């Protein structure tokens, strides 16, 4: 009887913990505006300072791991915190709470866009100009941090040039791999600060190996299934999965991969693509939820949820697969050097995406450039929140359409 009582107490505590994770992550999911860096700040305030679910050092290590991996860094940190607090199920619940609010909002936006044929509306053009301001701001911040020296500026220039001259999805993958090799060779003597601390996560090495095997297995198997079956759902899942698996640098950098996957192939128009990207800035949560909008435009609300699962699945598999091994990996200066090269290439990819399709599809007249400059200044210099920029862009685009 005693043992049963203890078991029930443990079970009750577990449910209470999972419910707490859900409530906190939902609150963050509906209030966390500002992109991945801002999200990490929200997480630190809520999870570390207020609730003390992790100590400062463990949180810093988790952030470092998320920056090391491809995929949405803030989502991976949220998943990791959920795992520390409530195991693998806690990680899943943390992800759902943080992600679903923006997923639902963007699916609704996509369905309204199609139902009411809003593609020619002036406010849609305003959202495209918002995308110009947002990505320009992201470029400046990332370039400052990721290309501080001439070697890394050269890697970024190489990535920019190759992406624009050979705008194919596989050229971007090749750039990332080549940048990793270059960084490995150039920065292998890069010294890390001595660190004797260890981080423990409740994930076994066996589960880690299974998740990493699934990650690479799906990455190589899905393209073959796509060619063999010609099933539209498999093709869509493959495109979103590959985009989520090969993106270093966060949500803004997924733009060129998704654009190359869906716009030239005719799955959706460039106008619809950029309208959705602008709308994504209006909602809180991770920028990767842009996939929910794209999936809904392509295949309705079912497509939106399938796209969301596909683009975030690599992040899940990678964070679960690497947590058991991260403590030894983070001490390896050669791995750190490869990451420095990849991060520099990310800047070049982002600049290329800024030119095509964002700039070429949005800045049509001098007044467009002037309004985009105003939006950029509001974001970068006046420090206004992103939702204000989006609202201003929508209203301003409507007024520009009347001129």
KOLPA-893095 format. One record per residue (C-alpha): residue number from 0; x, y, z. Coordinates in Angstrom, 1 decimal, decimal comma. Each point is the difference from the previous one (the first is absolute). Example, Ala and Ser with C-alpha at 12.3 -4.5 7.8 and 13.67 -1.06 7.14 Angstrom:
BEGIN
<r 0 <12,3 -4,5 7,8>>
<r 1 <1,4 3,4 -0,7>>
***
This chain:
BEGIN
<r 0 <0,0 0,0 0,0>>
<r 1 <2,9 2,3 0,9>>
<r 2 <1,6 -0,7 -3,3>>
<r 3 <-3,2 0,7 -1,9>>
<r 4 <-0,5 3,3 1,8>>
<r 5 <3,5 1,1 -0,9>>
<r 6 <-0,6 -1,1 -3,6>>
<r 7 <-3,1 2,1 -0,2>>
<r 8 <1,7 3,0 1,5>>
<r 9 <2,8 -0,3 -2,5>>
<r 10 <-2,5 -0,3 -2,8>>
<r 11 <-2,0 3,1 1,2>>
<r 12 <3,2 2,0 0,2>>
<r 13 <0,8 -1,1 -3,6>>
<r 14 <-3,3 1,2 -1,3>>
<r 15 <0,3 3,2 1,9>>
<r 16 <3,4 0,6 -1,4>>
<r 17 <-1,1 -0,7 -3,6>>
<r 18 <-3,0 2,3 0,5>>
<r 19 <2,3 2,8 1,3>>
<r 20 <2,3 -0,4 -3,0>>
<r 21 <-3,0 0,3 -2,3>>
<r 22 <-1,4 3,1 1,6>>
<r 23 <3,3 1,8 0,2>>
<r 24 <0,9 -0,9 -3,6>>
<r 25 <-3,4 1,1 -1,3>>
<r 26 <0,4 3,4 1,7>>
<r 27 <3,4 0,4 -1,6>>
<r 28 <-1,5 -1,2 -3,4>>
<r 29 <-2,6 2,9 0,0>>
<r 30 <2,3 2,7 1,3>>
<r 31 <3,5 -0,7 -1,4>>
<r 32 <0,4 2,5 -2,9>>
<r 33 <3,3 1,0 -1,5>>
<r 34 <1,7 -3,0 -1,5>>
<r 35 <2,4 -2,7 1,4>>
<r 36 <2,3 2,3 2,0>>
<r 37 <-2,9 1,6 1,7>>
<r 38 <-1,5 -3,4 0,7>>
<r 39 <3,2 -1,1 1,8>>
<r 40 <-0,4 3,1 2,2>>
<r 41 <-3,6 -0,9 0,8>>
<r 42 <1,1 -3,5 0,9>>
<r 43 <2,7 1,2 2,2>>
<r 44 <-2,3 2,3 1,9>>
<r 45 <-2,8 -2,6 0,4>>
<r 46 <1,8 -3,3 0,4>>
<r 47 <3,3 0,9 1,6>>
<r 48 <-0,5 3,2 2,0>>
<r 49 <-3,6 -0,4 1,1>>
<r 50 <-0,5 -3,8 0,2>>
<r 51 <3,6 -1,2 0,3>>
<r 52 <-0,6 -3,1 -2,1>>
<r 53 <3,7 0,0 -1,0>>
<r 54 <3,1 1,9 1,3>>
<r 55 <1,7 2,7 -2,1>>
<r 56 <2,8 -2,2 -1,2>>
<r 57 <-2,2 -2,8 -1,1>>
<r 58 <-2,2 2,4 -1,9>>
<r 59 <3,0 1,6 -1,7>>
<r 60 <1,1 -3,5 -1,1>>
<r 61 <-3,4 -0,8 -1,4>>
<r 62 <0,0 3,2 -2,0>>
<r 63 <3,4 -0,8 -1,3>>
<r 64 <-1,2 -3,5 -1,1>>
<r 65 <-3,0 1,6 -1,8>>
<r 66 <2,3 2,4 -1,8>>
<r 67 <2,2 -2,8 -1,0>>
<r 68 <-2,8 -2,1 -1,6>>
<r 69 <-2,0 0,9 -3,2>>
<r 70 <-3,6 0,9 0,6>>
<r 71 <-1,9 2,5 2,1>>
<r 72 <2,2 0,8 2,9>>
<r 73 <-2,6 1,5 2,4>>
<r 74 <-2,3 -3,0 -0,6>>
<r 75 <2,8 -2,4 0,7>>
<r 76 <0,9 1,8 3,3>>
<r 77 <-3,7 -0,1 1,0>>
<r 78 <-0,1 -3,8 -0,8>>
<r 79 <3,2 -0,5 2,1>>
<r 80 <-1,4 1,9 3,0>>
<r 81 <-3,2 -2,1 -0,2>>
<r 82 <2,1 -3,2 -0,1>>
<r 83 <2,0 1,1 3,1>>
<r 84 <-3,2 0,8 1,8>>
<r 85 <-2,3 -2,8 -1,1>>
<r 86 <1,9 -2,5 -2,1>>
<r 87 <-0,6 -0,6 -3,7>>
<r 88 <-3,8 0,5 0,4>>
<r 89 <0,8 3,3 1,7>>
<r 90 <2,1 1,0 -3,0>>
<r 91 <-2,9 -0,8 -2,4>>
<r 92 <-2,5 2,0 2,2>>
<r 93 <2,3 2,9 0,3>>
<r 94 <0,3 0,1 -3,8>>
<r 95 <-3,7 -0,2 -0,6>>
<r 96 <-0,8 2,8 2,4>>
<r 97 <2,6 2,3 -1,5>>
<r 98 <-0,8 -0,8 -3,6>>
<r 99 <-3,7 -0,7 -0,5>>
<r 100 <-1,3 3,5 0,5>>
<r 101 <1,9 1,4 -2,9>>
<r 102 <-0,7 -3,1 -2,1>>
<r 103 <-3,7 0,4 0,4>>
<r 104 <0,1 3,7 -0,7>>
<r 105 <2,0 -0,5 -3,2>>
<r 106 <-2,2 -2,8 -1,3>>
<r 107 <-3,1 2,2 0,5>>
<r 108 <1,8 2,9 -1,8>>
<r 109 <0,9 -2,3 -3,0>>
<r 110 <-3,6 -1,2 -0,3>>
<r 111 <-1,4 3,6 0,1>>
<r 112 <2,6 1,0 -2,6>>
<r 113 <-1,3 -2,6 -2,4>>
<r 114 <-3,7 0,3 0,9>>
<r 115 <-0,2 3,8 -0,5>>
<r 116 <2,7 0,2 -2,7>>
<r 117 <2,0 2,5 1,9>>
<r 118 <3,1 -0,3 -2,1>>
<r 119 <-0,4 3,4 -1,7>>
<r 120 <-0,9 1,9 3,2>>
<r 121 <2,2 2,9 0,9>>
<r 122 <0,6 -1,2 3,5>>
<r 123 <1,6 -3,2 -1,5>>
<r 124 <2,6 2,2 -1,7>>
<r 125 <0,5 1,7 3,3>>
<r 126 <0,8 -3,3 1,7>>
<r 127 <2,6 -0,7 -2,8>>
<r 128 <1,6 3,4 0,9>>
<r 129 <0,0 -1,2 3,7>>
<r 130 <2,0 -3,0 -1,2>>
<r 131 <2,6 2,3 -1,5>>
<r 132 <0,4 1,9 3,3>>
<r 133 <0,0 -3,2 2,2>>
<r 134 <2,6 -1,9 -2,1>>
<r 135 <2,2 3,1 -0,4>>
<r 136 <0,1 0,4 3,7>>
<r 137 <0,8 -3,7 0,5>>
<r 138 <2,9 0,2 -2,5>>
<r 139 <1,6 2,9 1,8>>
<r 140 <-0,2 -1,7 3,4>>
<r 141 <1,2 -3,4 -1,3>>
<r 142 <2,8 1,5 -2,1>>
<r 143 <1,4 1,9 3,0>>
<r 144 <0,1 -3,2 2,2>>
<r 145 <0,8 -2,7 -2,6>>
<r 146 <2,5 1,7 -2,3>>
<r 147 <2,2 2,2 2,2>>
<r 148 <3,2 -0,7 -1,9>>
<r 149 <1,2 -0,1 -3,6>>
<r 150 <0,1 -3,8 -0,3>>
<r 151 <-3,6 -0,3 0,9>>
<r 152 <-1,1 3,0 -2,1>>
<r 153 <1,7 -1,8 -2,9>>
<r 154 <-2,0 -3,2 0,7>>
<r 155 <-3,2 2,1 0,1>>
<r 156 <0,9 1,6 -3,3>>
<r 157 <0,6 -3,3 -1,7>>
<r 158 <-3,3 -1,4 1,3>>
<r 159 <-1,8 3,1 -1,3>>
<r 160 <1,6 -0,1 -3,4>>
<r 161 <-0,6 -3,7 -0,6>>
<r 162 <-3,6 0,1 1,2>>
<r 163 <-0,9 2,8 -2,4>>
<r 164 <1,9 -1,4 -3,0>>
<r 165 <-1,2 -3,6 0,5>>
<r 166 <-3,3 0,4 1,7>>
<r 167 <-0,7 -3,7 0,6>>
<r 168 <-1,0 -1,8 3,2>>
<r 169 <3,0 -2,4 -0,2>>
<r 170 <2,5 2,9 -0,5>>
<r 171 <-1,1 1,4 3,4>>
<r 172 <0,5 -3,4 1,6>>
<r 173 <3,5 -0,2 -1,6>>
<r 174 <0,8 3,5 1,3>>
<r 175 <-0,8 -1,0 3,6>>
<r 176 <2,1 -3,2 -0,3>>
<r 177 <2,9 1,9 -1,6>>
<r 178 <-0,2 2,8 2,6>>
<r 179 <0,1 -2,6 2,8>>
<r 180 <3,2 -1,6 -1,6>>
<r 181 <1,5 3,5 -0,4>>
<r 182 <-0,7 1,0 3,6>>
<r 183 <1,3 -3,4 1,2>>
<r 184 <3,4 0,7 -1,8>>
<r 185 <0,2 3,7 0,7>>
<r 186 <-1,1 0,1 3,7>>
<r 187 <1,0 -3,4 1,3>>
<r 188 <2,5 1,7 2,3>>
<r 189 <-2,8 2,2 1,4>>
<r 190 <0,3 -0,1 3,8>>
<r 191 <-3,0 -0,6 2,2>>
<r 192 <-0,2 1,1 3,6>>
<r 193 <0,9 -2,7 2,4>>
<r 194 <-3,2 -1,5 1,4>>
<r 195 <-0,2 -2,9 2,5>>
<r 196 <-3,7 0,1 0,6>>
<r 197 <-2,4 -2,7 -1,3>>
<r 198 <-3,6 0,1 -1,1>>
<r 199 <-2,4 -2,9 0,6>>
<r 200 <-3,1 -0,6 -2,1>>
<r 201 <-2,5 -2,8 0,6>>
<r 202 <0,6 -1,5 -3,4>>
<r 203 <1,8 -3,4 -0,5>>
<r 204 <2,8 -0,4 -2,5>>
<r 205 <-2,1 -2,9 -1,6>>
<r 206 <-2,9 2,4 -0,7>>
<r 207 <2,5 2,6 -1,3>>
<r 208 <1,4 -2,5 -2,5>>
<r 209 <-3,5 -1,0 -1,1>>
<r 210 <-1,0 3,6 -0,6>>
<r 211 <3,2 0,9 -1,9>>
<r 212 <-0,5 -3,2 -2,2>>
<r 213 <-3,6 1,1 -0,7>>
<r 214 <1,1 3,5 -0,8>>
<r 215 <2,6 -1,1 -2,6>>
<r 216 <-2,2 -2,8 -1,2>>
<r 217 <-3,0 2,2 -0,8>>
<r 218 <2,4 2,6 -1,6>>
<r 219 <1,2 -2,5 -2,6>>
<r 220 <-3,1 -2,2 -0,3>>
<r 221 <-2,7 2,6 -0,6>>
<r 222 <1,5 1,3 -3,3>>
<r 223 <0,1 -3,6 -1,3>>
<r 224 <-3,7 -0,6 1,1>>
<r 225 <-0,9 3,3 -1,7>>
<r 226 <1,5 -1,1 -3,3>>
<r 227 <-1,4 -3,5 0,2>>
<r 228 <-3,6 0,8 0,9>>
<r 229 <-0,7 3,5 -1,3>>
<r 230 <-2,4 0,4 2,9>>
<r 231 <-0,7 3,7 0,7>>
<r 232 <-0,1 -0,4 3,8>>
<r 233 <3,4 -1,8 0,0>>
<r 234 <1,5 2,7 -2,2>>
<r 235 <-1,2 2,7 2,3>>
<r 236 <1,2 -1,8 3,1>>
<r 237 <3,4 -0,5 -1,6>>
<r 238 <0,3 3,7 -0,9>>
<r 239 <-0,9 1,2 3,5>>
<r 240 <2,1 -2,6 1,7>>
<r 241 <3,1 0,7 -2,0>>
<r 242 <-0,4 3,7 0,6>>
<r 243 <-0,3 -0,5 3,7>>
<r 244 <3,0 -2,4 0,0>>
<r 245 <2,4 2,2 -1,9>>
<r 246 <-0,5 3,5 1,3>>
<r 247 <2,6 1,6 2,2>>
<r 248 <-0,7 3,4 1,4>>
<r 249 <-3,7 -0,1 0,9>>
<r 250 <-3,3 1,0 -1,6>>
<r 251 <1,2 2,7 -2,3>>
<r 252 <2,5 -2,3 -1,7>>
<r 253 <-2,7 -2,6 -0,8>>
<r 254 <-1,5 2,5 -2,5>>
<r 255 <2,3 -0,7 -3,0>>
<r 256 <-0,4 -3,8 0,5>>
<r 257 <-3,8 0,2 0,1>>
<r 258 <-0,1 2,5 -2,8>>
<r 259 <2,0 -2,3 -2,3>>
<r 260 <-2,1 -3,0 1,0>>
<r 261 <-3,4 1,5 -0,7>>
<r 262 <0,0 3,2 -2,1>>
<r 263 <1,9 -1,1 -3,2>>
<r 264 <-1,9 -3,4 0,0>>
<r 265 <-3,3 1,8 -0,1>>
<r 266 <-1,4 -1,2 3,4>>
<r 267 <-0,8 3,6 0,8>>
<r 268 <0,7 3,5 -1,3>>
<r 269 <2,8 2,3 1,1>>
<r 270 <-2,6 2,5 1,1>>
<r 271 <-1,7 -2,6 2,3>>
<r 272 <3,4 -1,1 1,3>>
<r 273 <1,0 3,5 1,0>>
<r 274 <-3,4 0,9 1,4>>
<r 275 <0,2 -3,0 2,3>>
<r 276 <3,6 0,9 1,1>>
<r 277 <-1,2 3,5 0,9>>
<r 278 <-2,9 -1,4 1,9>>
<r 279 <2,3 -2,3 1,9>>
<r 280 <1,6 3,0 1,5>>
<r 281 <-3,4 1,0 1,5>>
<r 282 <-0,4 -3,1 2,2>>
<r 283 <2,1 -1,1 3,0>>
<r 284 <1,9 -3,2 0,2>>
<r 285 <2,6 -1,6 -2,3>>
<r 286 <0,5 1,3 -3,6>>
<r 287 <0,0 -3,6 -1,3>>
<r 288 <-3,8 0,1 0,4>>
<r 289 <0,2 1,7 -3,4>>
<r 290 <-0,2 -3,6 -1,2>>
<r 291 <-3,6 -0,3 1,4>>
<r 292 <-1,0 2,9 -2,3>>
<r 293 <1,7 -1,5 -3,0>>
<r 294 <-1,5 -3,4 0,6>>
<r 295 <-3,5 1,4 0,4>>
<r 296 <0,3 2,0 -3,3>>
<r 297 <1,1 -3,2 -1,8>>
<r 298 <-2,4 -2,6 1,6>>
<r 299 <-2,4 1,7 2,4>>
<r 300 <0,1 -0,3 3,8>>
<r 301 <1,2 -3,6 -0,2>>
<r 302 <3,0 1,1 -2,1>>
<r 303 <0,7 2,7 2,7>>
<r 304 <0,3 -2,6 2,8>>
<r 305 <1,9 -2,5 -2,2>>
<r 306 <2,5 2,8 -0,9>>
<r 307 <0,4 1,0 3,6>>
<r 308 <0,8 -3,6 1,1>>
<r 309 <2,4 -0,5 -3,0>>
<r 310 <2,0 3,2 0,6>>
<r 311 <0,3 -0,4 3,8>>
<r 312 <0,6 -3,8 0,0>>
<r 313 <3,8 0,4 -0,7>>
<r 314 <0,3 2,4 2,9>>
<r 315 <-1,5 -2,6 2,3>>
<r 316 <2,1 -2,8 -1,2>>
<r 317 <3,2 2,0 0,1>>
<r 318 <-0,5 1,4 3,5>>
<r 319 <-0,9 -3,4 1,4>>
<r 320 <2,8 -1,6 -1,9>>
<r 321 <2,7 2,4 1,1>>
<r 322 <-0,9 0,8 3,6>>
<r 323 <1,8 -3,2 1,4>>
<r 324 <3,2 0,8 -1,9>>
<r 325 <0,1 3,8 0,2>>
<r 326 <2,3 0,3 3,0>>
<r 327 <2,9 -1,6 -1,9>>
<r 328 <-0,8 1,7 -3,3>>
<r 329 <-0,1 3,5 1,3>>
<r 330 <3,6 -0,4 1,2>>
<r 331 <1,4 -0,8 -3,4>>
<r 332 <1,6 3,1 -1,7>>
<r 333 <-0,2 -1,6 -3,5>>
<r 334 <-3,8 -0,3 0,2>>
<r 335 <-0,1 3,6 1,2>>
<r 336 <2,1 1,0 -3,0>>
<r 337 <-2,3 -1,7 -2,4>>
<r 338 <-3,0 1,7 1,6>>
<r 339 <1,7 3,4 -0,4>>
<r 340 <0,4 -0,6 -3,8>>
<r 341 <-3,7 -1,1 -0,3>>
<r 342 <-1,2 3,1 1,9>>
<r 343 <2,0 2,3 -2,3>>
<r 344 <-1,6 -1,7 -3,1>>
<r 345 <-3,4 0,5 1,6>>
<r 346 <0,5 3,8 -0,3>>
<r 347 <0,7 -0,3 -3,7>>
<r 348 <-3,1 -2,2 -0,6>>
<r 349 <-2,1 2,5 1,9>>
<r 350 <1,3 2,9 -2,1>>
<r 351 <-0,8 -2,0 -3,2>>
<r 352 <-3,5 -0,6 1,3>>
<r 353 <-0,4 3,7 0,8>>
<r 354 <0,7 0,8 -3,6>>
<r 355 <-2,0 -2,8 -1,6>>
<r 356 <-2,9 -0,4 0,5>>
<r 357 <-0,6 2,6 2,8>>
<r 358 <1,4 3,2 -1,6>>
<r 359 <-0,8 -0,7 -3,6>>
<r 360 <-3,6 -0,8 0,8>>
<r 361 <-0,7 2,8 2,4>>
<r 362 <2,0 3,1 -0,9>>
<r 363 <-1,7 1,0 -3,2>>
<r 364 <-0,2 3,8 0,3>>
<r 365 <2,0 2,7 1,9>>
<r 366 <-2,8 0,4 2,5>>
<r 367 <0,3 -3,7 0,8>>
<r 368 <3,6 0,5 0,9>>
<r 369 <-0,8 3,0 2,1>>
<r 370 <-2,8 -1,8 1,9>>
<r 371 <2,3 -3,0 0,6>>
<r 372 <2,7 2,3 1,4>>
<r 373 <-2,6 1,4 2,4>>
<r 374 <-1,0 -3,5 1,1>>
<r 375 <3,7 -0,9 0,5>>
<r 376 <0,6 3,1 2,1>>
<r 377 <-3,0 -0,7 2,2>>
<r 378 <1,4 -3,5 0,6>>
<r 379 <3,7 0,7 0,3>>
<r 380 <0,3 3,5 1,4>>
<r 381 <-3,4 0,8 1,7>>
<r 382 <0,0 -3,6 1,5>>
<r 383 <-3,7 -0,4 -0,6>>
<r 384 <-1,4 -3,6 0,4>>
<r 385 <-0,4 -2,1 -3,2>>
<r 386 <-3,8 0,0 0,2>>
<r 387 <0,0 3,8 -0,3>>
<r 388 <2,2 -0,3 -3,1>>
<r 389 <-2,4 -2,5 -1,5>>
<r 390 <-3,1 2,1 0,7>>
<r 391 <1,7 3,1 -1,4>>
<r 392 <1,0 -1,9 -3,1>>
<r 393 <-3,5 -1,3 -0,6>>
<r 394 <-1,6 3,4 0,5>>
<r 395 <2,8 1,7 -2,1>>
<r 396 <-0,3 -2,5 -2,8>>
<r 397 <-3,8 0,7 -0,2>>
<r 398 <0,6 3,7 -0,2>>
<r 399 <2,8 -0,5 -2,6>>
<r 400 <-2,5 -2,0 -2,1>>
<r 401 <-2,4 3,0 -0,1>>
<r 402 <2,7 2,3 -1,4>>
***
